[in-house]
Amino acid sequence: MKSVADMAANAMGVEIEYLELEGLQEDENLKLFNHHVYSGRNPQDFVDLKFIGKELAKQLGGCPLVTKVVSGYLQCNMSFQCWNSFLQDGLEHFKGSEDEVMETLRLSYYCLPAEVQICFRYCSIFPQDYEFKKKDLVLMWMGSGLISQDGNKPRRIEDIGEQILAELTRKSFFEMKLKVVQYSQRKEEYYTMHDLMHELAKYVSAGECTTIIDPSMLKTEDDTIRHLRIACIDKLSTEEIKKITRFKNLRTIIIDGPGLIDKDMLRAVEYSIEKSKSLRLLRSNMENTFHLPKLAGLKHLRYVYLHRISLEGMRGLVKLYHLLLVDCLNDSREEPRQVMYFGNIGHLRYVNYGAGRIGEFPIGRLTSLQELHNYCVQGNKGNKISAIKNLRTLRELQVFGLENVESLEEADNAKLSEKQYLDSLSLMWAARANAENGKDDLILDHLEPHANIRNLKISGYCGTRLPIWIENLRVKNLVSLELARCIYWEQLPSLGELECLKKLWLECLPSLQQIGQSSQLSNISCIGSYLPPHLDTLIVRLCKELKQLPILPPSLVHMEISKVGLTKFPRIGNLHGASIETRPSKLQFVHVEECERLTLLEESLLLQIHYIRTIRSLCISDCKELESAPLFGEMSDLRELNIINCPKLRATSEIKGMILSPSLKNLIIKQSADLGHLLMKSLHGLANLSELQLENCPGLRSLPSADVCKSLKSLKFLEIIGCENLSSFGGLGSLRSLISLKISSCSNLAALHESDNDGDAAAADENDDDVIEEENLVVPVSSLDIDYLEVDVPSVLNIEPLSSLCHTKGLVIGGGPQMESLPEQWLLQNRKELQSLKVLSASSLESLPPRMRDLRALNFLLLSGAGKLRSLPDLPSSLQWLHVMGCCPELEIQIRVKDSPEWTKISHIPKVHIAAVKPVQSRPHVFHGGYYFMYGKECSEETIYGKANQ
C-alpha cells in the first residue's frame, strides 16, 4: 500500500523523508472508542463490555481510523460473545503495521451487508479526495442498479440509498463534512473517503470497478469490469476507445474529459456505448452533442447524464422502460413534445432538459417525478399549473410564470395542498409594469402547500401582503423562508410564532418599512417584537426603507445585512425573560454592507459582550456614516476581520489599547479613518494571522517593528495600497512565512528612495555602459523568501529588504510613465527562480534588458501598453508564453516576417501573442486582437488555446 507522497517521490526519483506521527495515547484511544461504540446509548447499560472494550481499544494501537471503523462495526453487535470473538480472531496479532491496519479494515468491510459492500466498492472509480454529494451519489447507485427494494416493505429507493450512505458514514467508511456556498450562505453537505478507505475500496473492487487513466489500462484490465470511469478520453485513439466493448458486462460508463473531442472520437465513443447492452448508467461531462441513434437498444438503461443530446437521441431515450433519470440539454429548434407523448416516461423520477424546456415533456404523465425545476406556466399558450395535479410524489417544485395563472380554479387544480411529500417549493412571478395586486394576493392564497412543507421561496409577487396560510400559521413546519422581489410589501409580521424556522432571507423588498407591528417593537415581552426563536441564519438585502429589525434570538449563528436603511442596529434578546448570560452564544458570522443611514452601534449586538465573544467573521463595509466601532478586543474567537470604506469610523475610548484575538487569521482594513493605524498597534503575538491587507490608511507611517513581525509566524499574504504617508518597511524582513507581497500607490516610499539615491546618480551614470558579468554578480542574502511580488513602481525594488530578494518566482511591475527600463540587477539576482514577469502600463518602456536571456527559469512574460517598444532582446530558452500587448506597429510587422531578426527571437517559443496599438484617433491606446504564433508559425487564437471543434 503506497501513499500519494510515496508515488510522487517514486515518479520524481527521489527519496521521501517522513515525519513519523505517534498514535493516540491509550486513554485517548479508549475515549474515542467509547464515543463511537456507545453513540446514542448509555454505557451503564453495557457494564459487561467495559473491560473487554478497554482491551479492544488498547489492542487497536492508537490508529484513529481503525478505532472508529472497528467501533462502528461493534456498535451493531453489542454482545460479549461478538466483541470477544473479534478480539481473539481479528486482533490477536495486531501490531499496527500497514498490512495489519488494512487487514483490520477489510475485516470490518466484510462484516457489512452485501448491498452496502457493493455501494462502497463502486466509489473506488472516483479519484482520491473526491467530494461526493449525497444526492448525486445515491442517484448513481440507483442508476447503476446497486440498490434493490424490498417488496414486503415498500420504501422509496432514494431513502434506502441515503440509509446505506448513513451506515457507511456511521461506520467511518465515509466522513461527512460541511461547506458554505458563497452567495447563498447555505450549508452544503459532502462526503469524503480517507486515503486508506480509498485504498481499501480499490482493493476489494478489483476486477469489478476501475478507472482508466492511461490507454495501456484498456489492455490489462479484466474483462469482468462492470463499473468503468474514463479519465483520459482525450488521450485515447478511436481504436482504443472501441476496445471498451471488450467489457461485455458493463453496467456503468462515466466519462470525465475535456470540453470537446473531435467527431471521429465522438463516433467511437457512441459506438462503444451502443454496444454495451447491459448498461445501466451513462454519464459524461463532455460538451459534444451526442446523437446515439441506437440508444433505444440499451433496454436496461436507467440513468443518462449528458451535456447535450440530439432530438434523434431523445427519440431513443423516451422508449427506455427502466429510465429513472434524464439530465440532458437539447438545443434543437424542433418541437419534441410529440416525441415525448409516444415514450415510456411514466417511471421517470428526475428530468432536467434545460431552463424553461421542461414543459416540452407531458408533465401530467410524469407521475413518479421526485423533483420538478424550471416549470414555466404559459397560460393560453401552453403549460398550465394545473398540469402538475397528479404529481403526488414530488419532493421539490420550482414554478415560474405565475403571472400567467388565469383563475383561482386553475391555482386550486394544482393540488399543492395534497402533495404531502413536498419538501421544497419555489413560487415565482416575472417582473411586470401593470401588475394586479388583488389578483396576485388571491392566486397566492390558493397555492397553499401541504402543512409538511419545510422550504419555501416566494419571488416577484406583486401582492401587498403575505399569504393567509403563512399569517395563520398553517405551515408551522417551515425551516427556511425566502422572500424576494416583492415590491409592494410595506410591512411583514415578525414570524416569531414559526418555531421551526431556522433561515430567513429577505431580498429586494424596496417598499418594506418594518417587520412586526410598530406598537410591539418596543415591547420586549411581546412575541411580535421577536424573530423566530430558533432562527440561525438571517439575510436581509436591498431593503432600503427598512429602518429597524425585531429583536434577534440567541440561536442566531449567521447574519448578513446589505443595502438596508437601518438607523439602529439590532440586538439579541430573550423572549422568556431569562438572563441572556444563561444561554451560550452561537453567533459566528456578522457581515454589514452599505447601510448608509447607520451611524451608531448603541445597544446593538456588536456591543453585547456575551454574544460577540463567539464571532468568527466580522465584516463592516461601505457604512459611510458609521462613527462608533465594535468591541474588537472582546471577540476572543475572531478569525476574520474586515473593515472597508468606513471613513468616519473612529476608535472609542473603550477599544483604545485593545488586544486583537490570537485566533485572528485574516485582517483587512481599507479607508477607515484612524482605525487602521490603531489596529496595527495590536498585531503583536498574532501567531495565526495569515493575510493582512491595508488600504488608504493615512495614519500609517511605518510597518511594525522586527519584534512584532517575528511574532507574526503565519503571515503569508501582505497587501499595502494607497498608504501615502508610509515611509518605512519597519521589520518587514522578519516576516519569515511571507510568500506574497503587493505594494501600490505608496508615494512616500518611492520618493524616499529617489532622494536617497540622488548622491549616487553620477556614479551610476559612469557605470551605465558596463556589462555585468555573471561571475562578478553579487547575490545578496535576504531573510525574505517571497514567491510573488507586485509593485507599481520599480524604484521600490531598490529598498531593503526587497532589494535583497533572490528567490522570487513571480513579479508584477505596474510601470507607469516614469519607467523607461526594467531593474536588470534585481532581475538577474532572481534569475534562477523567476518564472513569471508581468510589466503593466509600460508606456515609456523603450527596451528590455539585454541579458533577458539569462533569466533561465522564466516561462511567462507579459508586456502591456509598451507603445515605444520597437525591438526585443534575445529571450530565454525556457520561455513558454510571450504576450506583448500594445507595442508599436513596426515591431508587430517585423515579427510577422519569417527569418527576420525579430522573428528569430520568438521562433523557439511555443506560444506568442503580439498586438500593436490600434491607430484610432478617439482611442489612441486601444490595441486590436493581434497575431498568434506557435514556434514562429502564425496560427489562430483557437489553435493556441487548444480549442477543438465540436
N, C-alpha and C positions, 0 to 999 in steps of 0.2 A: 504494500500500500504506500503510494507516494503522495506527498502534498503538492500543491501548486508551486510552492517555493522550490521543492526538490526538482520538479520537472523543468522549471525555468532555469535553475542552476545547471542542470544537465544539458539543456539546449545551448546554453552560453559557454559550456565547457569550463565552468569554474566550480570551486568548492564552496559549499554553503556553510556559513557559521551559524550555529544555533544558540539561542538564549533559552536555556532549559528552565521551564516553569515547574515548580513543585506542585503536587496535587493538594487538595484540601486537607486540612488537619482532620484528625479522626472525629473530634467533636463537631466540627463544621460540617463534615460529610454526613454525620448522623442527623444533624438538624435538617439538611437538605433532603435526606432520605425520608425522614418523618413528615416533612412538609408535603411531599408528593404522595407518599403512600397512604397517609391519613387525610388527604384533601377531602373536605366535606364530611369528615367523620370525627367522632370523639375518640382519641387514643385510649381513654379509660375503658372503652368497651372492648378493647383487644389487649388486655393485660397479658394474656398468654403469649402474645407475639413480641413483647417488649425485648426480651433477652435475645431471641433469635434475630430480631430486627437489628439489634446492636451488632451482632456477629456479621450479618449481611453487609451493613454499612462499612464495617471495618475491613471485610474481605474485598470490597469493591475498590479500595486503594485510593480514594480521593479524586477519581475522574468524574467531574460533574455530569457529563453527558451520559456515561454509563449508569451512574447513580439514578438519574432521572428516568432513563429508559427502563431499568430493572424495577424501580419502584412503581412505574406506570403499569408494568405487567403484573406485579404482585398485588396491586390495588384491586384488581379484578378477581383475585384468588386469595381472600383473606382467611386462609386456614393454615394451621400449624404444619399439617402434612405437606401442603404445597410449598410453603416457604422453606421447610427443612429439605425437601427434595431438591429445590433449586440451589440451596446452599451446598448440599452434598454432591450433586451431579453436575451443576452448572458452574460452580465457583470453587470446586475442590482444589484446583491447581492454579487458580487465577493469581497472577503476579503483576498485572497491569501493563504487560508488553503490548505493542501494536497488534500483533496477531491475536493475543488473548482478548483485547478490547473488541476487535472485530468479531471474534467468535462469540463473545457475550451478546453483542448487538444482533448477530444472526440468530442466536437462540431466542431472543425476545421477539425478533421478526417472525420466526416460525411458530410462535405462540399466538400470532394474530389470526383472526378468521380469514378464510381463503379469499373472500371478496375484498377485504381490507388489504390483504397482501398484494393482490394484483393492482389495486389502485396506487399503492406505494411504488411498486415496480415501474409502473407507467411513467412516473415522474422522473425516472432516470434519463429520459430522452431530452430533458431540458438542461441547460448549462448550470454549472455550479454557481451558487448565489442568486439564482433566478428568483424573481419576486412573483409568486403566484397570487392572483386574486381569487377569492373564494368562488365567486360566480363563474369565472372563466374556467377554473379547474374542474368544478363539478359538472359543468356543461360538456367539457371534453371527455370526462369519464363516462357521462351519459352517452355522448355521441359515439364513442368507441365501443360501446356495448359492454362496459365493465360492471354496470350496476343493474341488478335484477330486482323486480318487485315481487313480494310475497302475495300470492293470490288470496290467501286467507286473511291477510291484513292489508287492505288497500291503502297504501300510503303514497303520497306524492314522491316521485322519483328524485326530485331535487332535494327533498328533505332527507332521503336516505343517503344521498351523496354528501350533504352537509354533516350528517351524523358520522359518516366514515372519516371525513376530514377532522371533525372534532375528536374522534377517537385517536387518530394518528397524532394530533396535536397534544392531547392529554397524555399520551404515552411518549411524547418528546421525539417522535419521528419528524414532526414539523414544529416550527416555532412561529407563533402569531405575533406580528408587530403592527404598530400604528404609525401613520404619517399624516400630515395635514396638507390637504390640497390647497395650493397657493391662493387662488382667488376666493373660492367659496368658504375656505377655512373649515371644510368638512373633514372629519377624521375618517381615514380610509384604512381598512384592514388589509394586510397582505401577509403571506406566509413564506418562510424560507426553510431550507434544509441545511443542517450543519454539514460541514465538509465530510465528516465521517459517515453521516447518513447518506450523502450523495454517493460516496464510495460503496456503501452497502447496497444501495439501490442498483447501481451498475453491476455489482457482483451477482445479486440474486436474479437480475433480469437478463443475464447473458443468454443469447440465442433467441430472445423474445422481443427485446426492445433495443434500439440502437440509434445513434446519431451519426450521420455521415459528415465528417469534417474534412475528408480528403478523398479524392477519386479512387485511390487504391483500396479503400474500405469496401467498395462495391464488389470486389473480387474475393475478399477474405471473410466477410460476414456470412453467418449460417443462413441457409435457405429457409429456416424456420421462423425468421423475423416476422413479427406481427405488427409492431408499432414502430414506425420509421419517421425520423426527423432528418431533413436535409439542410445543413447549414452552409453548404458551399455550392449552391446550384450554378453560380456564375463561373465556377472552376471546372465544371463538367462539360465534356463534349456531348454532342447529340447521341452518339453511340453509347457513351457511358450512362447517359440518362435512361436510355432504353433498357439497360441492364437491370433497372429497378423491377422489371417484370419477372425476374427470376425468383422474387419473393412471392410465392404463389398464395400465401395465406395472409397477405397484408390486410389489417383492419384499420390502420391509421397512417395517413401521409400528411406530414406537416412540412411546409417549405418556407424556410426563413432565408430570404435572399435580398438582392439589391432591388432598387426601384423597378427596373425593367430588364428583361432579357430579350435577345433578338428572336425573330419569328421562327427560325428553324429550331431553336432550343425550346420555344414555347410549344411547337408541334410535337416535339419529342416528349415533353412533359405531359401534354394532353394524351398522347398515345399510351404512355405508361399508366396514367390514371385510368383510362378506359379499359385497359387490360386487367386491372386489379378488381376482379369480380366479387371478392369478399369484402371490399372496402366499406367501412362504416363512417369514417371521419376524413374529410378533406379540408385542409386549412392552408392558406397561402397569403403572405403579405406583399407579394409582388404586384406591381401596378398594371401589369398587362391585362388586356381583356381576354378572358377565357371563352372559347367557343364550345368545346366539348359536345359535338353533335350526337355522340352515342351515350350521353350521360344517363339516359333512361335505362340502359342495360345494367347499371350498378344498383341492383334491386335492394341491397342491404344498406344503402347509404342513409345515414341519419343526420349528419352534421356537415354543412357546407359553408365555409367562410372564405370568400374570395373578394379581392378588391373590386373587380369588375367582371361581369358576365354578360354575354350577348343574349339577345332575345331567343336565339336558337338554343342556347344553353338553358334558358328559363323554361322552354318547352319541355326539355327533358327533366328538369328538376321537379316540376309540378306533377309528374307522373310517378314519382317515387313514393310508395305507400308508407314506408317507415320513417320518412323525413321528419325530424323534430326541430331542426334549426336551419334557417337560411339567413345569411348575413352577406349580401352582395349588393353592389351598386350596378345600375343599368343606365347607360347614357343614351339609349336608343330613343329616337323620337316617335317610334311606333307605339301604339297603344296596346299594352299587354293584357288589358283587362279580360278580353275574351280567352286568351291563353289560360288565365287563372281559373276561369269557370269550368274548364274541361279537365282540371287537375285533381289529384287526390290530396287535397290540402287540409282537410278537416282535423288531422292529427298534429299539424304544425303548432309548436309551443312558443317559438321565438322567430320573429321576422324583422329584418332590417333591410329595406330596399332603397334607402336614400331619403333625405329630408323631403317631406311633402309628398312622397310617392306611395306611401303605404296604402292610400286609398285605391290604388290600382289593383289591389287584392280585393276579392269579395269578402269584406270583413265579416259579414254575418255568418259565413261558413267556417270561420276560424274558431270553432267553439272550444278548442283546447289551449288557446293562446294564453300565455302567462304574463306577457308584457306587450303593451301597445304604445309605441312612441311616435311622435310626429304625425298624429292623425289630424287631418285638416277638414273641418266642416265647410261645405261649399254651398249649402242651401239648395236652390233650384237647379244649380249647375251640376250637382253630383252628390257627394257624400253628405249624409245626414248623421247627426249624433245618435239618432235612434237606431242606426245600424249596429251599434255595439250592445244592444239589449241582451243578446243571447251569450255574451262572453262572460259567463258567470265565474270562471276560474281565474280572472285577471288578478295579478298582484300589483302591477304598475300600469298607470294610464296617464298619457300626456295628450291633451286635446288643444289644438289651435283653432282659430277662426270662429270662436263662439259668437261673434257679432252676426254670423250668418244663420244662427238658430232662429227659425221663423215663428215659433209659437211655444207656449208653455207646454202644450201637449207633446210636442217633439222633445222638449227637455225631459219631461216625465218619462217618455218612452225609452230613454237611455238606461233606465232602471239602475241608476247608480246605487240607490239605497238597498238594492237586493244583492249587491256584489260583496258578500261577507268576507271574502279573502283579500279584497283590495287593501293594499298597504300604503301605496303612494299615489297621489292624484295631483295633476297639474291642469288647471283651467286657465286658458289664455285667450285674450281678445286682442285683435290688431288695433293699432292707433287709428282714430277716426276724428274727422273735423266736426261732424254733426252727430255726435252720439246722443242716444235717447237714454237719459239717466233712469227713468222709471222702468223701461224695458229691461235694461241690464240688471236692475235690482230684482225684478221678478224672475228673470231667467236664472240667475244665480240661486235664488231661493229654491227653485225647482230642480237644481242639480245637486241636491243633498246626497252625500255619500252615506254608506253604511257606518254605523257607530264605531266600527272597528278601525276606521281609517287612522293612520299614525302620522303620515307625512302629507302636508297639503301646501300647494302653491297656487296663488291667485295673482294673475298678471294682466295688465291692460284693461281692467274692469272700469267702466265709467259710471258705475252707480255711486250713490252718496253715502252708503252705509255697509257694514259687514252683513253677510247673510244671516238670516234669523237662526239658522241651525248652529252657527258659532255663538251668537249672542245668547241663545237659550241653552247653551252647553250640551247640545245633543251629540257633540263629537269630543267627549271628555278624554278619549284615549290619545288625542293629538300629542305627538312628541316633537314634531317640527312644523313650524308655520312660517311661510314666506309670502309677503305681500309686496308687490312691485308694480310700478307704473299705474297706480290707481289715482288718477289726477284730481278727482273731486272730493276725496275724503278730507274732511276738516278735523274730525275727531274720531278717536278709536277708544274702545274700553281698555282698561289696564290688563285684561285677560287673567287677572290674578286667581280666578277660580279654575283655570285649566291646570290642574295639579300635576299632570304628566308631562307638560310642555317643557322641553329642555333647550330648544333652539328657536329663537325669534329673529326673523330677518325682515327689516323694513327698508325698502329701497325705492327711490324716486316717487315720493308721495309729496308733490310740491305744495299742496294746499293744507297738509296736516299741521295743525297748530297745537294740539295737545293729545296726550294719551291718558285716559281716565277723566273723571269728572273734576272740573276745576274746584268744586266745593270739597272734594275728597283729598286732593293732592297734599294739603297741609295737615290732614288728619291721620296721624301715624297709627291709629287703632282701626282704620277702615281698610278693608281689603281692596277697595278701589284705588288706593294710593300706592299699591304694590304691583310689581310684575310677578309672573307665576313663581311659586315658592321653590320649584326645583329647576329653574332655568339655569343652564350652564353656559349658553352662548347667546350673546346679544349683538346683532349687527344692524346699525342704522346708518343709511347713506342717502344723500341727496334729499334731505327733508329740511329745507332752508327756513321754513316758517315755524318749525318745532322749537320752542324756547325752553322746555323743561321735560325731563323724563320722570316717571314714577320712581319710588324707592326700589333699589335693586335687592335681590335676595342674597343671602350669604352663600348660596350654592354656586354663584357666578364664577366661571373659570375664564371665559374669553369675552372681551368687549371691544368692539370696533365702532367708532363714531367718526363719520366722514362727511364733510359738507353739510353740517346740521347747524341750525340757527340758535344753538344753546346759549343762553346768557348765564346759566347756572349749571355747573357740572353735577351729575347725580351722586348720591351716596348709597351706602349699603345699610339696610335696617332689618329689624326682626319684627314680623307682624305680631307674634305671640308675646311680645314684651320681655322675652328673656334677654339677659345681657349678651351683647354681641361677643364679648370675650369668651363666652362659654361654647361657642361654635367655632371649630377650626376654619381658618380661611382656606379657600380653594382657588382664589384669584391668581392667574398666571400671566395673562396676556391683555394688555391695555394699549390700544392704538387710537390716537385722536388726531384727525387731519382736517384742516381748512374749516375750523369753527371760528369764523371771523368776528362773532359777537362776544366770544368768551374772553373775559378779562381777568377774573379771579378764580381761585380754587377753594374759596372758603366753604367749610362744612362738607367738602366733597370726599369721595372715597380715596382720592390721592393724598389726603391728609389724615386718613384713618389708619393709624399705625398698625393696628391689629391685622388689617387686611393687606396692606402694601408689603408686609414682610415676605409674602409668598410670591410676589410678582416676579416673573422671569423675563418678560419682554415688555418694555415701555417705549412707545414712540409718540412724540408730540411734534407735529409738523404743520407749518403754514397757519398757525394760530397767531396772527399778526398783532392782535390787541392784548394777548395774554401777558400779564405782568408778573404774576407770582409763580414760583417753581414748586414742584412736588418735593416731598421729603426724601430725596435720593438716598441719603445716608441711612434711612430706616429700612431700605429694601435689601434685606440681608441675603436674598436668594436670586438677585438680579443677574441675568446672563446677557441681556441685550438692552442698550440704552441709546435711543436716537432722539436728538433734539435738533429740529431742522426748521430754519426760516421762521424763528420767533423773535423778531428784533427787539421787542420790549421786555422780553423775559430776563429778569434780573434775580440775583441771589438775595434771599431774605436773610435776616439775622439768624433764623433757625438752621439754615443749611450752610452757613459760612463755617469753614473749618471741619466740614463733614469728611467722612472716610467712605469711599465707594466700596461696594461689596467685593470681597476677594473672588467671588464666583463669576464676576463680570468677564464676558468673552468678546463682546463687540460694543464699541463705543463710537458714535457718530455725532459730532457737534458741528452744525452749519448755521452761520449767520444768526447767532443768538446772543447778542449784546456781550456782557462780560462773563457769561456762563462758561464759555469755552476756556477762557483763561483760568477761571476758578477751578473747573474740573481737572485741568492739567496739574494743579497742585495736589490732586487727590489720587494720583496714579501709583504712588509708591506701594509696592507689595502686591500689585495685581498680577499674580503669577499665572493666571488663566487667560489674561487678555490676549486675544488672537488678532483682532482687527481694530485699528484706530484711524478715524477719518476726521480731519479738521478743515473747515472751510469758512472763509470770511470771518476770522476771529481777530479783530484789530488789536486786542489786548495782548496777543501772543507775540513776544519778542525773542524768545528762545525756547528750544525744545528742552525737555527735562535733563537734569544732570546725569552724569555717568552712573552714580549710585542708584538713581531712580530707574534708569534704563536697564541696568543689570538685574533689577528685581522683576522686570517685565520678561520673564523667561519664555513665554509662549507667543510673544508678539511676532506675527508673520507678515501682516499687511499694514502698511502705513501710507496714508494719503494726506498731503498738506496742500491746500488750494486757496489762493486768494488771501493769504495771511500777509498783508503788505508790510507790516512792521517787523516781521520775522527777520532777524539779522544774525542768528547763531543756530548751528545744529546741535548745540549742547553736547549731550553724551550719546549722540546717535550711533557712534562707533561701538557702543557697548551692547547694542541690540543683537545678540548672537543668533537668535532664531529668525531674524528678518529675512524674508525671501522676495518681497515685492515692495517697491517704494515709488511713489508718484509725488513730484513737486511741481507746482504750476502757479504762475501769477504771484510769486513772492518777490516783488520788485526790489526790496532791500537786499536780498541775498545776492542778486545779480550785480546791483550797484556796489555792494561791499567788495566783491571780487574785482570789479573793474578798478576801483580806487586802490586796492592793494597791489595791483599789477602795473600801475602807471610807471613806477620806478624801474620796472623790468622791461619796459617796452623796447628800449633801444637795444638791449642785449638780445631780445627775442628777434628783432629785425635782422641783426647781424647773422643769426643762425637760420634764417628762413630758407636759405637755399641748400642747407646741409642735408645730406641723406642720412637717415637714422639707420645705422647698421644693426642687424639683429643681435650680433654678439655684444654690442655696446648698449643695447636697450636694457635699462634697469627696471625690473618689475617690482614695484613696491609691495610690501607685506601689509595686508589690510585685515582688521579684525572683523569686518563685514564680509558676508558671502551671499550677496543678493543675486537672485536668479533673474528678476525682472525689474527694470528701472525705466521710469518715464520722467522726462524733464521738458520744460517748454523753451528753455534757452541753454545752449551748450556750455556757457560760461559757468554754470552751476557745477559742471563736472570737474572743475578745477579747484573746488573747495573740499577740504578734508571733512569727512573720511571718503567722500565719493571719488576724489582724485586717486585714491589708492586701490580702488576696486580692480580685481584682476580675474574674477571668475564669473562675470555677468553673462547670462545666456540670452537675454533679450533686452534691447534698448530701443526706446521711442524718444525721438527728439522733436519738439514742437516746431523748431525752426524760427520762422518769422523774418522780417525784412532785414534784420541785422546779421543774419547768419550767411556768410559768404563761403565758409568752408566747414568741414567736419573736424572734430577733435582727433587728429590722426594718432597722437601719442596715446590717448586713452583707448582708442580702438585697438591699437597694437598690443597694449599690455593685457587686453582681454581676448586676444586673437585665438587662443586655444579653446575657449569656451563659448564665444559669442556665436549664437545660431541664428538669431533674428535681429534685423536692423530696420527700423521704420523712421523715415525722415519726412515730417509733415510740414506743409506750408513753406516749402523751401524756395520762396520766390526770388531770393538773392543768390542762391547757390549756383555757382558757375562751373564748378568742377568737383570731382570726388578725389580723395587722397590717392596718390599714385601707387601706394602699397596696399590697396584694397585686396589684391590677390593673396596677400599673406594672412587674411582672415580665414584660416584653414577650416574652421568649423561652421562657417556661415552657410546656411541653406535657404534663407529667405531675406530678400532685400526689397523694400518699398521706398520709392521716392515720389512724393506727391507735391504738385504745384511748382515743379522745378522748371520754370519757363525760360531760364537763362542757361540751362544745361545743354551744351552743344556736343559733348563728347563723353564717352565712357572710358574708364581706365580698364586694364586687364582685371578680370574678375576671378574669384577663387574657383577651383575645380569642384568644390563641394556644393556650390550654389544649385538649388533645385528650382527656385521660383524667383523671377525678377519682374517687378511691377514698376514701370516708370510712367506716372500719371501727370499730364500737363507739362511735358517737356517742350522744347522748341520744335517747330515743324521740320527743321533741317535734320535734326537727329533722327526723327522718325523715318524720313526719306532715306537717309544713309543706311539705316539698319535693314531696310527692305531690299537693298541691293546686295544680292548674293556675292560673296567673296570680297566685299568692301571691307575696309578696316573695322568699321563699327559692327558689321555683320559677323566678322570673325570673332569679335569679343563675346557675342551671345550664342554662337553656334553650338557650344558644348552644354548649354543649359537646357534641361528638359522642358521647362515651361517659362515662357516670356510673354509679357503683355506690355505693349508700348502705346501710349495715347498722347498725341500732341495737343497743345492748346488750340481750340477751335476759334478761328478769327471771326467772331461775331461781335459787332461794334457795341451792341447793347449789353452784352455779357462777355467781357474780354477774358474772363478766367475759366470759361466753360471749355471742357475738352470732350471730344467725341469718343465713340466706343473703342477706337483704336484697332490694333492688329495683334494677332496671337501667333506664337511660334513654338514649335517643338523641335529641339535640337537644330535650330536655324531654319526649319521648314515652316513656311507660313501655313496656318490652319485656321479652322473656325473656333469660335468660343465653345460650341458644343463638344468638339473633339478634345479640347484641352481640359475641360472639366469632366470628361468621361461620360457624357450623356449618351445613352443609346436610343435608338428609335423604337417606338412601341411595336 
